[in-house]
Amino acid sequence: MEFEAYNRLQAAAVAFGETLPIPEIVAIGGQSDGKSSLLEGLLGFRFNVRDVEMGTRRPLIVQMVHDVSALEPRCSFQDEDSEEYGNPIVSATAVADVIRSRTEALLRKTKTAVSPKPIVMRAEYAHSPNLTIIDTPGFVLKAKIGEPETTPDEILSMVKSLASPPHRIILFLQQSSVEWCSSLWLDAVREIDSSFRRTIVVVSKFDNRLKEFNDRGEVDRYLSASGYLGEDTRPYFVALPKDGNTVSNHEFRRQISQMDTDVIRHLREGVKGGFDEEKFRSHIGFGSLRDFLQSELQKRYTDAAPATLALLQQRCSEVSDDVRIIDMKIQATSDVAHLRKAAMLYMASLCNHVGALIDGAANPAPEQWGKTTEEERRESGIGSWPSCRESDIKPPNAVLRLYGGAAFERVLHEFRCAAYSIDCPPISRENVANILLAHAGRGGGRGVTEASAEIARTAVRSWLAPLLDTACDRLAFVLGSLFEIALERNLNQNSEYENKAEYIDGCVGFHAALRNCYTLFVKNLAKQCKQLVRHHLDSVTSPYSMACYEMDYHQGGAFGSYYIELSDTGRDEPMKDKENTPSEKSKKAQEIIVPETPSPDQPGKTGYSLMKKEIDNGRHHDGGGARKGVASVGGNRSIEPFRIQNEGGGLLFGNGMKSRSAYSEICSSAAQQFARMREVLVERRVTSTLNSGFLAPCRDRLVIALGVDLFAVNDEKFMDMLVAPGAIDVLQKERQQLQKRLEILQSCLSEFKTVSRSL
């Protein structure tokens, strides 16, 4: 009864992929070492398994049942994907055909040379013992012609996997013609069971060795296998009939018994001095091995019964829980209100995790889920900052893997570095002339200041606008990456939301819709932030903005009808129009100081290069960053304003110092005002806008925004996201399989309870 209970449990384990510590015998060894003959000897009949080369293709689990009523062997095969057995087969040839056809069909399906999926055969026979044995593919050194070269390694790996579980007895076969010191596969056995505590060594084809023994010493040394297997390991020595001709089952068993008798007779009479019968007789002959295997397996069944009973109780409870969960899923597919609630809880949990990641979190591991600055640039497809040299932008923590709020702040700092790496670009004389002379024509005393401000405004709009767009895109990528991290966090943390919405995990359509809504939410945030920062850019660079006039120049006089020469080769001179040209006498009386106009390629010390140098120096002042440097330029440093005087037609630059050209002064003034507008834009406007434009909505509006998109739809559209066509049929089929598994396990549990009471 106990053996039958284990057989049923094994059938269920194979059918449903259960891992149960069922005592089993695993036969391993090289190809042609006699495993198939040993299997037939244990069964008590031949079915030509050697003809289908089972040892090189698929494992064969043979469940032998001693049934006194089965005067002829009844073999039945378990279905490939269930615990049911087919109709009994009585023809030996038919048994071999089933093994061959099943093997070939599976290998064609998997497109492999070998497969670890076993064939399960139940053999009921009056002359079979009660035991279960797994016949494994035989070890080979080289693949057959037409097979992959990796076949030997695949067979070795498969056999090790089958023999490794500690509840399995290893039956290792080796031909008697192989010396222990030359054994090819003994080391493979040691890798599985180094101490041979659960290994039974069988020397097959022992009759081939008998004629080599001359005296008792040789026989005893060989039978002891001294020095190779250890003192506590004694091999069994067996010989089986070699006659391949078709014989009756009765004759086959008679031949096996006769072989045992002949071997013992030869050792007693054909060897000088015989052999140590007291020590080795119990390990010689097939009958001795069969009796030992049956008793050993029965003993292990008894020893394993309590643990098996406890494990069965656990598995019944687990499968029962699986059935309950799938019942909840089936119920949810027809209960829209219940499904809406579960989906809302799941979405809320995910949004909470997004908020936690923004506020600062180290779970899941940043080393696995975070990104370096370089990885962010590459994966986002955005690359480097426009008009910036990558060597100039080295934000702190660039090599650390960050995500969430930390990665967001790093991008903001990277944006600052990029913005401060750009200075007011060189200004051509044509640009200066077109702007300055136009302002001069309109009159007023602020022409030079307004001209330089217009130049700075144009430069800020041209050079910083692309940086603003890039910053928004990079920040959107950082936030978009949080969806996958939030999913992982949601999966690993046991929260109230997860417990209530656990069956939402498998709804692929809902997850796709949720991901799409989140992506659109982040894209819309990026679009809105781009509009906001562009508005700030327009505001700061507006002619009416005071940002560039905070260090305004109070200039006296007016241009009147004067104009200034700005060509590269000429001199900057005041010229009256013909109508107001002074007399020669007046010209001589007036002292006109005309400054030398330097080449733009060689500016004076107070020109653009000096301004850039002072800005650069400011960046490194007191070890500060770009922000401190610009603040120093914009707020603390001022250039003595130049004055344009119209006293007697004279034009003076400076305040008594060496005069400079109008071009140099305008370049210098434009550079200062560029730096000032850049500081106001970056520090006072953009940074706070990006923080409030991206992070605040993710914390405060994400749940509402996603909820409206996902749940503000009719029931039919909502159900389309969660219940795919045919999903209910799939769930029903899965439930039937689970219910069937549960019934089998409960039946086995009931039998084992009965067995345990009889022990």
Number of C-alpha atoms within 10 A of each C-alpha: 10 17 20 17 19 23 21 17 25 25 24 20 20 21 18 16 11 14 12 18 17 21 26 23 25 23 27 29 27 21 20 17 20 22 26 24 20 21 18 19 20 24 26 20 22 24 19 19 20 16 11 16 17 21 25 22 24 28 26 21 23 21 29 24 23 19 17 12 9 15 11 15 22 20 23 21 22 18 14 16 10 17 22 14 16 13 11 15 16 15 14 16 13 14 21 18 17 16 20 18 11 13 22 17 11 17 15 10 8 10 11 14 22 24 19 18 15 17 21 24 22 21 24 25 23 18 22 23 21 22 26 25 22 24 26 29 28 26 24 20 12 13 15 13 7 7 13 14 12 11 21 21 15 17 24 18 12 19 25 16 12 17 24 16 17 13 16 21 23 27 22 22 27 27 21 21 13 12 12 16 10 8 11 16 17 18 11 15 22 13 11 19 16 12 14 16 11 17 23 20 21 27 22 26 21 21 20 12 14 16 12 11 18 15 15 17 16 14 21 18 11 14 20 18 17 14 9 11 17 12 10 10 18 18 21 22 28 25 25 24 17 10 9 8 6 11 12 11 16 11 12 20 22 13 16 20 17 14 19 20 12 14 19 17 13 15 22 16 11 16 20 15 14 20 22 15 14 7 12 16 14 14 19 22 24 23 17 16 19 17 12 14 22 14 14 15 20 17 12 16 19 16 13 15 21 15 13 20 19 14 16 20 16 12 19 20 15 13 17 16 12 16 19 13 15 17 14 12 20 19 14 19 17 13 12 15 11 12 21 18 13 21 27 18 20 23 23 18 21 25 25 18 22 26 21 17 22 21 13 13 18 14 15 17 13 16 13 9 17 23 21 17 21 13 15 23 16 12 11 15 12 15 15 15 20 18 14 17 12 12 6 12 19 13 17 11 13 17 12 14 19 25 27 26 20 18 25 23 15 19 21 21 17 19 23 24 19 25 25 24 15 18 19 24 17 12 18 11 16 12 11 21 17 11 18 25 19 14 19 22 14 12 15 15 21 20 22 27 25 22 24 26 26 22 25 29 24 15 21 25 16 11 18 21 17 13 19 24 19 18 24 25 20 23 26 23 22 24 24 19 19 21 19 14 23 22 16 16 19 21 14 12 12 10 11 11 18 21 12 14 18 16 19 20 14 11 15 14 15 21 17 13 16 21 16 13 19 23 18 14 21 22 18 14 21 23 15 16 25 22 14 17 23 18 14 19 24 17 16 23 25 16 15 10 13 14 23 29 16 12 18 16 17 12 17 14 13 17 23 14 15 18 18 19 18 20 14 15 10 11 17 22 22 20 16 14 11 7 6 10 12 15 9 9 8 12 14 10 10 14 12 15 12 17 17 15 23 20 14 17 7 9 18 17 11 15 22 26 18 14 22 18 11 16 24 18 15 21 21 13 14 9 10 11 15 23 18 17 23 25 20 19 23 24 12 9 12 14 13 10 17 20 20 21 17 17 10 13 18 17 23 20 20 16 11 7 7 9 17 23 25 24 30 22 24 24 28 22 25 28 29 29 29 28 26 24 26 32 25 19 23 23 14 12 18 24 18 11 17 24 16 13 20 21 21 14 16 22 16 12 14 22 19 12 15 23 17 12 15 20 14 11 11 8 12 9 12 17 19 12 17 23 17 14 9 8 14 16 11 12 16 15 12 14 19 13 15 18 16 15 22 20 15 19 22 17 15 24 22 16 19 23 15 14 18 14 7 8 9
